[in-house]
Amino acid sequence: MVAADTNLLVYAHRSDSPWHDRARAVVESLGTGGPWAIPWPCMHEFLAIVTHPRIFKTPTPQEIAIEQLQALENAPNLVLLAEGEGYLSVLERLVLTARIQGGAVNDARIAALCLHHGVSELWSADRDFARFPALRTRNPLLE
């Protein structure tokens, strides 16, 4: 199962992104294939980013951002990844091995959720996930 990171969701949503068309095609392809996943922290980040007035001159209105999250949540082949029993030991291993602290903890949380749920690959434009060699990553926007 493939998981999508926040940046793909944001680029697919925001038509003012230079990556919009490609990201939208990637997310749509995930939606029409087999099971795919989004870690819950990515859903939260999506909401925080697209509605932020310091990031976008015209941020997405909250109602529209929530509607987008609801559409994703209702996708029949989407699995939302959340913490469960055994998750903390995965997070611990990633944090201690990569010596993660501060803001990088959120990336470790996403990586730990993916590993905990058996995700085979995280699709992301964020190179910071290279800190977690146990999680295979790929940037589908560069293909």
C-alpha positions in Angstrom: 0.0 0.0 0.0 1.2 3.5 -0.9 0.7 6.5 1.4 0.5 10.1 0.3 2.3 12.9 2.2 0.8 16.4 2.9 2.6 18.2 0.0 0.9 16.0 -2.6 -2.5 16.8 -1.1 -1.8 20.5 -0.9 -0.4 20.7 -4.5 -3.3 18.7 -5.8 -5.8 21.1 -4.1 -4.2 24.4 -4.8 -4.5 25.4 -8.4 -1.9 28.2 -7.8 0.7 25.5 -7.2 3.2 25.0 -10.0 2.9 21.3 -9.2 -1.0 21.3 -9.3 -1.7 19.4 -12.5 0.9 16.7 -11.8 -0.1 16.3 -8.2 -3.7 16.2 -9.0 -3.1 13.4 -11.5 -1.1 11.5 -9.0 -3.7 11.8 -6.3 -6.5 10.9 -8.8 -4.5 7.8 -9.9 -4.3 6.7 -6.2 -8.0 7.2 -5.9 -8.8 4.9 -8.8 -6.3 2.1 -7.9 -6.1 -0.3 -5.0 -5.9 0.6 -1.4 -3.8 3.7 -0.5 -3.3 5.6 2.7 -2.9 9.0 4.2 -1.5 9.4 7.8 -3.9 11.5 9.9 -1.1 14.0 10.7 -1.0 14.7 6.9 -4.7 15.5 7.0 -4.1 18.0 9.9 -1.1 19.5 8.1 -3.2 19.9 4.9 -5.8 21.9 6.9 -3.2 24.0 8.6 -1.3 24.8 5.4 -4.1 25.6 2.8 -5.9 27.9 5.3 -2.8 29.8 6.4 -2.7 33.5 5.3 1.1 33.7 5.6 1.5 30.8 3.1 -1.1 31.8 0.6 -2.1 35.3 -0.5 -5.7 33.9 -0.8 -5.9 30.9 1.6 -8.5 28.2 1.1 -11.6 29.0 3.1 -11.9 26.6 6.1 -15.2 25.2 4.8 -13.7 24.3 1.5 -10.6 22.8 3.1 -12.8 20.7 5.4 -14.9 19.6 2.4 -11.7 18.4 0.7 -10.8 16.4 3.7 -14.3 14.9 3.8 -14.0 13.9 0.2 -10.7 12.2 0.9 -12.1 10.5 4.0 -15.0 9.1 1.9 -12.8 7.7 -0.8 -13.7 4.0 -0.9 -10.1 2.8 -1.3 -8.5 5.2 1.2 -7.1 4.0 4.6 -6.5 6.7 7.2 -3.5 5.8 9.3 -3.8 6.4 13.1 -1.8 5.5 16.1 -2.6 2.2 17.7 -1.1 -0.5 19.9 2.6 -0.9 19.1 2.9 2.4 17.4 5.0 4.0 20.1 7.8 1.5 19.8 8.1 2.2 16.1 8.2 6.0 16.7 10.8 5.4 19.5 13.0 3.5 17.2 12.9 6.1 14.5 13.4 9.1 16.8 16.4 7.5 18.6 18.0 6.0 15.5 17.8 9.3 13.5 18.3 11.5 16.6 15.1 13.4 15.8 14.0 16.4 17.8 11.9 19.6 17.4 9.9 20.1 14.3 11.3 16.9 12.7 9.2 14.8 15.2 6.2 15.3 13.0 8.0 13.7 10.0 9.0 10.9 12.4 5.3 10.5 13.4 4.3 10.2 9.7 7.0 7.7 9.0 6.2 5.7 12.1 2.5 5.5 11.1 3.4 4.3 7.7 5.8 1.6 9.0 3.4 0.6 11.7 0.6 0.0 9.1 2.8 -1.8 6.6 2.9 1.0 4.0 5.3 -0.1 1.2 6.2 3.4 0.0 5.5 7.0 1.0 4.9 9.3 -1.9 6.3 12.8 -1.0 8.1 15.8 -2.5 9.8 16.2 0.9 13.4 14.9 1.0 13.4 15.0 4.8 12.0 11.5 4.9 15.4 10.2 3.8 16.3 10.3 7.5 14.2 7.2 7.9 15.8 4.5 5.7 13.3 1.9 6.9 10.6 3.7 5.0 10.9 3.7 1.2 10.0 7.1 -0.3 9.4 8.3 -3.8 8.6 11.7 -5.4 6.0 10.9 -8.1 6.1 14.5 -9.2 9.5 14.1 -10.8 8.5 11.1 -13.0 
